[in-house]
Amino acid sequence: MIDRGASRVLRINRPLALNAISSQVGQALSDAFAAADHDPTVRAIVVTGTGTRAFSAGADLKEMAAGGQVAEQSAQIVSDMLRHRPNLPVIAAVNGLAYGGGFELVLACDLAVCSTHAEFALPEVSRGIVAGGGGLVRLPHLVGPRRAMSLALTGEPIDADQALQWGVVNEVVPPAQVLDAALRLAATVAQHPRATTEASKLAIRDAARATPPFPADSTMTTTKECSDDRGKAEQTAGEGADPRGPTRDLSVTGNVRSSGRQRPG
């Protein structure tokens, strides 16, 4: 296993696809979170993306554009990964844009550090899709209902300074310092007993839940009701859609890998 002391670093490794979360990546993240939770030597998790352009552009549009069972399975895997958080404290090291599911992944983390050129957005509304990874539930607790409505209904991004002001991130640093800043924060968390950090996280998370976070008729159901509009948007976007709009190629293979110092076997 590859760790940094008591902190485990997970890196989404699809830089040419802006670290889009395919079903394979979503499953790998879920497995990595579960493995960290069950490893008594790990006390904090850091999640980041490869490169400087993107933390994650969100769901893999090529899989979504495939339609049918492939798209549904991909959406379900990514949604499940985002909706079920590990017990360990998780810190996002946001090295670039965080759009759609990438932004929802940041929202699912407990702490976040971002670079000065990071951007955050929920552009799903422009594609006829409802964000189904829990972001619409977590966002108003974090930034307030009016700001959450602005992000969800306009699809417009906010920059790093605004994210800091709104409480989306804890710290903004130069791009080259993002991972180091996140690791410093993780090291501070990891020096405390694991049982107390987990219990504190659970208490704060439960206190933030004014209503059950994911009702039976949640956004996943609503997403299916938007399938006709989504299909039209995907036809326009095609396989080369940019997270900001239908202009950039997201075609690449990749995976999630751990990063850091090799722990002696």
Phi, psi and omega in degrees: 000145184248113184229168168246093185062235179266009180251134177256129181256124175248129185237124174283120192247066175223061189299325181288341175258020183055034178055039177299147183265097174282174177299324179295316179293317179301317179293321179296320177295316178302314180296320181292320176298315181296319180296319179295319179301327184266003179260110184294346180275350182262133181236353177202154180237136173245130179244132179213179177241158179280140178091187182245354183276322189214137164287304171192134178277002178100208184297151178286110185292334177294319177293319180295322181290341179295333178072180174061215186294324180300312181294318181295317179295318179299313180299320182292317180297313181295318180298316179298319180298318183285328187277338183247102185271150177290163178287329180292150172299136181238131182242127176271128173254093190274101188269003181182211182292145176231099185245148174056236179299334175294319176293320179296327176294319176299316180296331179283344178280162184271330178221159181209138173239138180226161177279164181295339180256016178290150174225151182228134181201156171241082185277006184304324184302328181285347180251010180073029181236144172262130179301115189250014183259019178094352183296325181290340176273317183285325188301311181296330176292331185272315187245352184097154186296322182294315179292322177298317178299319180299314180294317186285326187267336179263330185075005183282145181277160169242152181269183185297317181296319179291323177298322177293316180297323183277351180088014177288325179234160180266337186203144175241128183225165174301152185308320183289350185252003188299307183295319179298319179295319178294321179291325175297317178295318179297321180296323177295316178296317187291345180283349180265157179303135183301320182298324182284322178292322178294317180294321179295317178300315181296318181296316180292319180297317180292324180294332182282349184268092177287332178224161176306130190292329185224080180296164184301324180261050187283195185296338178296321177293316180298324179300319179296325179291341179265011189298325180295314178295323179297318180299318178296318180294321182289328176297323178288318183286319182065198184278351183254028187285136174276151178298338177272344184169179188276067182223346189243139180286126179249024187272113176188155173264160180181182182203182174256133178227156174277155183223143175139203183279136178289121176281135179304137182283000000 
